[in-house]
Amino acid sequence: MKVIYIEGNDSEPVVKDIKGDLAELQSLVGGYIQVIYYHDVAIVCNEDGKFLELKPNRLIIDRDRNLYDIICGPMLVTSQIEDGSLTEEQIEKWKYVFS
């Protein structure tokens, strides 16, 4: 499945083609996963990122322009559809948003 991977705050979003099984997702985010449904995508991150004091990666802003969450540690952006693969339009949009 095509996803956007963002390793850290100072890194650019990178498109990756992954299998998307649980072990791979956990490996990419460095631990147990948490899924945050955000607009038309799902953000996969380390569920203990804040507790483990991983470095902040990206701010998540809600539709009213308020801070919703802070992602700490590596993150993936996937589609909310069953196979999780992003469309080309989603890739363009979310690479821009998270750049």
C-alpha positions as CSV (number, residue, x, y, z in Angstrom):
1,M,0.0,0.0,0.0
2,K,1.2,3.5,-0.7
3,V,1.7,5.7,2.4
4,I,3.4,8.8,3.4
5,Y,6.2,8.3,6.0
6,I,7.4,11.2,8.1
7,E,10.3,10.2,10.3
8,G,10.7,13.4,12.4
9,N,10.0,17.1,12.6
10,D,13.0,18.1,10.4
11,S,12.3,15.4,7.7
12,E,10.2,15.8,4.6
13,P,7.3,13.4,3.9
14,V,8.4,10.4,1.8
15,V,6.0,8.2,-0.2
16,K,6.6,4.5,0.6
17,D,5.1,1.3,-0.8
18,I,4.7,-1.1,2.2
19,K,2.9,-4.4,2.9
20,G,1.1,-2.8,5.8
21,D,1.0,-5.7,8.2
22,L,1.0,-5.0,11.9
23,A,4.7,-5.9,12.4
24,E,5.8,-3.5,9.7
25,L,3.6,-0.7,11.0
26,Q,5.0,-1.2,14.5
27,S,8.6,-1.2,13.1
28,L,8.1,2.0,11.2
29,V,6.7,3.9,14.2
30,G,8.9,2.2,16.8
31,G,6.3,0.5,18.9
32,Y,2.6,-0.1,19.4
33,I,0.5,1.8,17.0
34,Q,-2.2,4.3,17.5
35,V,-4.5,5.4,14.6
36,I,-5.9,8.9,14.4
37,Y,-8.6,9.5,11.8
38,Y,-8.1,12.9,10.4
39,H,-10.1,14.4,7.5
40,D,-9.9,11.8,4.7
41,V,-6.8,10.0,6.0
42,A,-5.6,7.9,9.0
43,I,-2.4,8.8,10.8
44,V,-0.5,5.9,12.3
45,C,1.9,6.7,15.1
46,N,3.5,5.3,18.2
47,E,0.7,5.2,20.9
48,D,3.3,5.8,23.6
49,G,5.2,8.5,21.7
50,K,4.5,11.3,24.3
51,F,5.2,9.0,27.3
52,L,8.4,7.8,25.8
53,E,9.4,11.5,25.2
54,L,9.9,11.0,21.5
55,K,10.6,14.2,19.7
56,P,7.5,16.1,18.4
57,N,6.9,15.5,14.8
58,R,3.8,17.3,13.5
59,L,1.0,19.4,14.9
60,I,-2.5,18.2,14.1
61,I,-5.0,21.1,13.6
62,D,-8.8,20.6,13.7
63,R,-11.3,22.1,11.2
64,D,-11.6,25.2,13.5
65,R,-7.9,25.8,13.3
66,N,-7.4,24.7,16.9
67,L,-4.6,22.4,18.1
68,Y,-6.0,18.8,18.2
69,D,-2.9,16.8,18.9
70,I,0.9,16.6,18.6
71,I,2.3,13.5,17.0
72,C,5.6,12.5,18.7
73,G,7.9,10.1,16.9
74,P,7.6,8.7,13.3
75,M,4.3,8.7,11.6
76,L,2.5,7.3,8.6
77,V,-0.3,8.8,6.6
78,T,-2.6,6.2,5.1
79,S,-6.0,6.1,3.5
80,Q,-9.1,5.3,5.6
81,I,-10.2,2.7,3.1
82,E,-9.7,-1.0,3.7
83,D,-6.3,-1.5,2.0
84,G,-4.9,1.8,3.4
85,S,-3.4,2.9,0.1
86,L,-3.4,6.6,-0.6
87,T,-4.6,8.0,-4.0
88,E,-2.3,10.2,-6.0
89,E,-4.5,13.2,-5.0
90,Q,-4.2,12.3,-1.3
91,I,-0.4,12.0,-1.7
92,E,-0.1,15.4,-3.3
93,K,-2.4,17.1,-0.7
94,W,-0.9,15.5,2.4
95,K,2.7,15.8,1.4
96,Y,2.0,19.5,1.0
97,V,0.1,19.8,4.3
98,F,2.8,18.0,6.3
99,S,5.8,19.7,4.5
